[in-house]
Amino acid sequence: MMVVKLGGSIARAGISNLVRVLGELSGSFLIVPGGWVFADTVRLIDSQLGLGDVTAHEMAIAGMEMYGMLIAELGGFRKVTLDEVESHARAVLMPYSSRIHESELPGSWEVTSDAISIWVAAKLRDAGLLDCAGERAGAEERAERAEVLKVTDVDGVFRNGRICRRVRARDAAGCLDGYSAKLIEELDVRVFVCNGLVEGRVKDYIVEGRTLGTLIER
């Protein structure tokens, strides 16, 4: 099974893009939803009212769950809590129902769906539910396949105007949230950044184990 962090930027670019990306998913996977307009609303309310960090964090995770419900509806996928994940799932994680806001992750805007997807991948890997190599991958591809496929609206990490094929987590600022580098280094979880707005890239990565993008590792 693969963890797919599906950013709100895909839906923001148009629901048709979201539907197409969902159609490119194959095999077994667990989608960790981003926050999209739901988390944006929490940010707006926080900026106006000055919510406490823990409250804002909890509300943002509830926003992720709402985006997840939409993804499940559009893709016909099962909605699951973290305790209900199975190795051959085609499912969407319900982060609030999983009580991730009560986990050891800090209640902060530094912890967004990026960090949560990394944390979830580590939990599933430790439980023996995550096969980041995939059935079709050979020995060389097995070493490269990431635990988290981050589907977003950028090609990856750029340096001097050129895309980096792989970077250390500490050099990926701006592509992941503020807490993700710490988790990647502590948990040894790799993230592959893939532009979901380009047709076929998500499918290529899932089926072939490679496409244009950036592998972020510790």
C-alpha positions as CSV (number, residue, x, y, z in Angstrom):
1,M,0.0,0.0,0.0
2,M,1.1,3.6,-0.7
3,V,0.3,6.8,1.3
4,V,-0.9,9.5,-1.1
5,K,-1.0,13.0,0.3
6,L,-3.5,14.8,-1.9
7,G,-3.1,18.5,-1.7
8,G,-5.9,21.0,-1.7
9,S,-4.0,22.8,-4.6
10,I,-5.3,20.1,-6.9
11,A,-9.0,20.9,-6.2
12,R,-8.2,24.6,-6.1
13,A,-7.1,24.3,-9.8
14,G,-10.5,22.9,-10.6
15,I,-12.6,19.9,-9.5
16,S,-12.0,18.3,-12.9
17,N,-8.3,18.1,-12.0
18,L,-9.1,16.4,-8.8
19,V,-11.4,13.8,-10.5
20,R,-8.7,13.1,-13.1
21,V,-6.0,12.5,-10.4
22,L,-8.3,10.2,-8.5
23,G,-8.8,8.2,-11.8
24,E,-5.0,7.9,-12.1
25,L,-4.7,6.1,-8.7
26,S,-4.4,2.3,-8.9
27,G,-3.5,-0.6,-6.6
28,S,-3.7,-0.2,-2.9
29,F,-3.5,3.2,-1.3
30,L,-4.5,5.5,1.6
31,I,-5.2,9.1,0.7
32,V,-4.3,11.7,3.3
33,P,-6.3,14.8,2.4
34,G,-5.0,18.3,2.5
35,G,-6.9,21.1,3.9
36,W,-8.0,23.1,0.8
37,V,-10.7,25.8,1.4
38,F,-11.7,24.2,4.7
39,A,-8.3,24.8,6.3
40,D,-8.1,28.2,4.6
41,T,-11.2,29.2,6.4
42,V,-9.7,28.2,9.7
43,R,-6.6,30.3,8.9
44,L,-8.9,33.3,8.2
45,I,-10.8,32.9,11.4
46,D,-7.6,32.5,13.3
47,S,-6.2,35.7,11.8
48,Q,-9.3,37.6,12.9
49,L,-9.9,36.1,16.3
50,G,-6.5,34.8,17.4
51,L,-7.5,31.3,18.2
52,G,-5.4,29.2,20.5
53,D,-2.8,27.0,18.7
54,V,-4.5,23.7,19.9
55,T,-7.9,24.9,18.8
56,A,-6.8,26.1,15.4
57,H,-4.9,22.8,14.9
58,E,-8.0,20.8,15.8
59,M,-10.2,22.8,13.5
60,A,-7.7,22.5,10.6
61,I,-7.7,18.7,11.0
62,A,-11.5,18.8,10.9
63,G,-11.1,20.7,7.7
64,M,-8.9,18.0,6.3
65,E,-11.6,15.5,7.1
66,M,-14.2,17.5,5.1
67,Y,-11.9,17.5,2.1
68,G,-11.4,13.8,2.6
69,M,-15.2,13.3,2.5
70,L,-15.3,15.0,-0.8
71,I,-12.5,12.9,-2.2
72,A,-14.2,9.7,-1.0
73,E,-17.4,10.8,-2.7
74,L,-15.8,11.7,-6.0
75,G,-13.6,8.6,-6.1
76,G,-15.9,6.1,-4.6
77,F,-13.3,5.2,-2.0
78,R,-13.9,4.0,1.5
79,K,-13.5,6.4,4.5
80,V,-11.4,4.9,7.3
81,T,-9.8,5.9,10.5
82,L,-6.1,5.0,11.1
83,D,-7.1,1.9,13.1
84,E,-9.2,0.6,10.2
85,V,-6.6,0.7,7.5
86,E,-6.0,-2.6,5.7
87,S,-3.0,-3.5,3.5
88,H,-5.2,-3.8,0.3
89,A,-7.2,-0.6,1.0
90,R,-8.4,1.9,-1.6
91,A,-9.4,4.4,1.1
92,V,-9.3,8.0,2.4
93,L,-8.1,8.7,5.9
94,M,-10.5,10.6,8.2
95,P,-7.9,12.5,10.3
96,Y,-10.3,14.0,12.8
97,S,-12.1,10.8,13.4
98,S,-8.7,9.2,13.8
99,R,-8.1,11.7,16.6
100,I,-4.8,12.8,15.1
101,H,-5.3,16.2,16.9
102,E,-4.8,14.2,20.2
103,S,-1.5,12.5,19.0
104,E,2.0,13.4,19.9
105,L,2.2,15.8,17.0
106,P,2.4,19.4,18.2
107,G,-0.7,21.5,17.9
108,S,0.7,24.1,15.6
109,W,0.3,25.6,12.1
110,E,3.7,24.1,11.4
111,V,2.0,20.7,11.4
112,T,-0.1,20.5,8.3
113,S,-1.3,17.6,6.2
114,D,2.4,17.2,4.9
115,A,3.7,16.3,8.4
116,I,0.6,14.2,9.2
117,S,1.0,12.1,6.0
118,I,4.7,11.4,7.0
119,W,3.6,10.5,10.5
120,V,0.8,8.2,9.2
121,A,3.2,6.5,6.7
122,A,5.6,5.7,9.6
123,K,2.8,4.3,11.7
124,L,1.6,2.0,8.8
125,R,5.2,1.0,7.9
126,D,5.8,0.0,11.5
127,A,2.5,-2.0,11.5
128,G,3.7,-3.9,8.4
129,L,0.9,-2.4,6.2
130,L,3.1,-0.2,4.0
131,D,4.8,-1.6,0.9
132,C,6.5,1.3,-0.7
133,A,8.1,-0.8,-3.4
134,G,4.9,-2.0,-5.0
135,E,4.3,-5.2,-6.8
136,R,5.9,-4.2,-10.1
137,A,9.1,-2.6,-8.7
138,G,12.4,-4.3,-9.3
139,A,15.4,-4.1,-7.0
140,E,16.6,-0.7,-8.2
141,E,13.2,0.8,-8.1
142,R,12.6,-0.7,-4.7
143,A,15.4,1.5,-3.3
144,E,13.9,4.6,-4.7
145,R,10.1,4.3,-4.1
146,A,9.0,6.8,-1.4
147,E,6.6,6.0,1.5
148,V,4.6,9.2,0.7
149,L,3.5,10.4,-2.7
150,K,2.8,14.1,-2.3
151,V,0.4,15.2,-5.1
152,T,0.5,18.9,-5.5
153,D,0.7,21.8,-8.0
154,V,4.5,22.1,-8.4
155,D,7.0,19.9,-10.2
156,G,9.3,19.5,-7.1
157,V,12.2,21.4,-5.5
158,F,14.1,23.7,-7.7
159,R,17.7,25.0,-7.3
160,N,19.2,27.5,-9.7
161,G,16.2,27.2,-11.9
162,R,16.5,23.4,-12.3
163,I,14.5,20.7,-10.7
164,C,16.3,18.5,-8.2
165,R,15.8,14.8,-8.5
166,R,16.5,14.3,-4.8
167,V,17.2,16.5,-1.9
168,R,17.7,16.3,1.8
169,A,14.8,17.2,4.0
170,R,16.6,20.2,5.4
171,D,16.9,21.6,1.9
172,A,13.3,21.3,1.0
173,A,12.0,24.3,2.8
174,G,9.0,25.8,1.0
175,C,7.9,22.5,-0.5
176,L,6.9,20.9,2.8
177,D,5.5,22.4,6.0
178,G,7.8,23.5,8.8
179,Y,7.6,20.2,10.9
180,S,8.1,17.8,8.0
181,A,11.9,17.9,7.8
182,K,12.1,17.0,11.5
183,L,9.8,14.0,11.0
184,I,11.6,12.8,7.8
185,E,14.9,12.8,9.7
186,E,13.5,11.2,12.8
187,L,11.3,8.6,11.2
188,D,13.3,7.9,8.0
189,V,10.2,8.5,5.7
190,R,10.8,9.6,2.1
191,V,8.4,11.9,0.2
192,F,8.2,12.1,-3.5
193,V,6.8,15.4,-4.8
194,C,4.7,15.0,-7.9
195,N,2.8,17.6,-10.0
196,G,-0.8,16.3,-10.2
197,L,-1.8,19.0,-12.6
198,V,0.2,17.3,-15.3
199,E,-1.8,14.5,-16.7
200,G,-0.2,11.1,-16.3
201,R,2.5,11.8,-13.7
202,V,0.6,10.3,-10.8
203,K,-0.2,7.2,-12.8
204,D,3.4,6.9,-14.0
205,Y,4.8,7.1,-10.5
206,I,2.4,4.5,-9.1
207,V,2.8,2.1,-12.0
208,E,6.4,2.5,-13.0
209,G,7.9,3.9,-9.8
210,R,9.3,7.0,-11.5
211,T,8.3,10.3,-13.1
212,L,9.4,13.9,-13.1
213,G,9.6,15.1,-9.5
214,T,11.7,15.4,-6.4
215,L,12.5,12.7,-3.8
216,I,12.9,14.2,-0.4
217,E,14.8,12.1,2.1
218,R,16.7,12.4,5.4
